[in-house]
Amino acid sequence: MNEDFIVNIIKNDPWRMDILRTVRTLNLPDWLIGAGFVRNPVWDALHNFKNKPHMTDIDVIYFDPNDLSEETEKKYERILSEKLEADWSVTNQARMGKINNQGADYISSTDAITHWPETATAIGVVMLPDDSLKIIAPHGLDDLFSLKLRMTPNFGDGRDYFINRVNKKQWLSKWPKLQIVE
């Protein structure tokens, strides 16, 4: 399995394609949609789950060092909500390094997702002008496809936070083939 597997899942899902087209209309610099938007349908497919309801939490990130205003992020969330009803979360990763106590600023959206908690979550997708999709996976796709939950090497909050996060999200009960890897 590879990026084409993910691209096919997304391209065959009209809701996800609408989400991507809607975000693309904002013309955000260095943007992607990540986390569960990409991860969950892959886990569903690998568990042979059919017709699961769509998640409503959409993690949109972008990178703009020229406008670090949280109000700008909220403005984008309002615009997206007017276009398509969903639980939008829009964050400018140019300001998130310090907020997340990473000690340094991120240099791009790809750099930012290397600091997300799990390797299987640190994956994103962007829609290009020709409607083609590009998968961003700085830690690779092996853990996603082998159903492994592993902390990213750059995640700074530690193992306890990681385990609590997995338990809170109930991933092991939702996707029973998942395995935590130390």
C-alpha positions, -999 to 999 in steps of 0.1 A, spaced: 0 0 0 11 35 -7 0 71 -14 -22 59 -42 -43 39 -18 -50 71 2 -56 92 -28 -82 66 -42 -100 66 -8 -103 104 -8 -111 107 -45 -139 82 -42 -154 102 -13 -174 131 -26 -176 147 9 -138 147 13 -134 161 -22 -159 189 -14 -140 197 18 -107 199 -1 -122 221 -29 -138 244 -3 -105 248 16 -86 254 -17 -109 284 -24 -92 303 5 -58 303 -13 -40 297 20 -2 296 18 13 261 24 -20 245 34 -31 210 40 -58 190 58 -44 165 82 -49 141 110 -82 121 111 -93 134 77 -67 112 62 -60 87 89 -95 76 98 -107 64 63 -75 44 59 -80 27 92 -117 21 83 -106 5 50 -80 -17 67 -107 -28 92 -132 -35 63 -156 -10 78 -182 2 53 -204 33 54 -190 48 86 -203 83 92 -180 111 83 -162 129 110 -170 165 114 -137 177 128 -116 191 100 -80 201 108 -68 227 83 -34 240 87 -14 266 68 18 285 71 19 323 70 46 341 90 32 375 78 -1 372 97 1 355 131 -33 367 142 -56 341 158 -85 363 146 -74 355 110 -77 318 117 -112 324 132 -122 344 101 -112 315 79 -132 291 101 -163 314 96 -158 315 59 -155 278 56 -185 272 78 -206 295 56 -196 274 26 -198 239 41 -211 228 75 -184 211 95 -164 215 127 -135 235 112 -102 240 130 -79 263 111 -45 271 125 -15 290 112 15 268 120 38 298 118 26 307 154 21 272 168 57 261 176 59 284 206 23 278 216 29 240 216 61 245 237 83 230 210 110 255 217 114 268 182 92 281 154 81 257 127 94 265 92 65 251 72 33 231 75 52 199 68 77 207 96 47 214 119 31 180 114 64 163 122 56 174 158 21 160 159 16 132 185 14 100 164 31 91 131 -3 79 118 -17 113 125 12 133 111 -2 129 76 -19 155 54 -34 160 20 -35 190 -2 -56 195 -34 -36 210 -63 -52 234 -89 -59 205 -113 -78 186 -85 -49 161 -81 -41 152 -45 -7 153 -28 -1 133 3 23 148 29 37 122 53 70 133 68 72 102 90 62 79 61 31 57 58 43 24 73 27 30 107 -6 41 92 -8 10 70 5 -14 96 -21 0 121 6 10 146 2 38 171 36 53 176 47 86 191 65 109 166 102 115 175 96 152 176 65 151 199 75 167 232 48 160 257 58 125 264 45 90 267 18 96 294 2 123 272 4 100 242 -13 70 261 -39 93 276 -47 107 241 -51 72 226 -74 62 255 -94 94 254 -100 91 217 -109 54 222 -90 44 190 -83 8 203 -121 1 207 -130 19 174 -103 1 154 -94 -31 173 -65 -41 150 -45 -10 161 -14 -17 182 5 7 204 42 6 197 67 19 223 
